[in-house]
Amino acid sequence: MTKIYNFLYIEDEDYMIDTMESSVKLMNRTSDQENTFEMTVAKNSDDALKYLDKNIFDFVLIDIKLKGGDSGDIIIDKIKEDYKIPCAILSGTPIISDTNFIKTYIKSNYENEEILNDMASMVNSGLFTVIGEHGIIESSLKKLFWENYYKNIDHWIDIRNSLNEEEMKQLVLRYTISHLYELLGSESEQYEAIEMFIDPNIALDGVKTGTILLDLESGTFYIVLSPPCDLALRKDNKPKNEFIILVEIENYNEYISTESTSISNSLRGKIEKLVKNNDLENLYWLSNYFDIFDGGFVNFRKIKTESFDVLSNDAKYRKIIKLQDNFVKSLLSKFSMYYNRQGQPDFDFPKVALNIAEKIVKSK
């Protein structure tokens, strides 16, 4: 089924506009082309901002250097502040300041058809169906606001009168999250590795259970495994327990041979047992997460404590990322089971076995 993509092209060079327009017309005429495009052109940042305010676009292509000292950075800043829409830089200049997280196409290196199909792929990634300007979350929040919060505003005012500002904020957050959670059809039986972590971590300014830290001196990674109740801050902004439990995260190659030159069934089987957390009772697998964290195994046998003050000032440890709560619970459960395990007391088993055997034989 053919899908139409409306996009805003911010460009001040007429020949570039004509070239893009020709590419769009050619792609739209191609009978087997799944994607068709409708282009709106803005030659300066003022016109671009007006179009963004009045129209719905699937994506935006931006030339950074516009005439008269104008800059595409203005549009990028506006999109970052007010919109959730795919955008990319289409520029003849390879060095772009402060925009390295936005995809950049150098004009001489890409064909327009390739760029447009790439942008269509971003739109179709599934992200914007959920978190886009007109995605599920945005529409659900609007519905919650009008049909619950604002409809019952007098009740919310009464609640606010009995709570301080921080308590009220936490209440509204909990209430909103619980409603968004209802959007899930059911609990998933299978997760993707990317779901293991929270990134960016909105509350990474504090020390929380599941926070992964990098020891800046040794280069060793640790994970905070003090229970949440021990980390709750009191009125003096200190936790209940001053000393925080840290458990070392070891690299994959500590348990997986790196000498293999091919991926054998035995190697795959070994890795599968490790990542299922059923090979060694003292290990818990953590996936990698892009270039932020390489992953590894939490080793319950390598445990130490560090003071809350040391962990809070960022001089010795850097906070990297936080484990998602579902996995925090799983990790804490295995950690607790490991240290609560009770081995059977030793006996002289050969002697016991002989004694039982003698009784059985004599009874016949």
Disulfide bonds with the S-S distance in Angstrom:
none
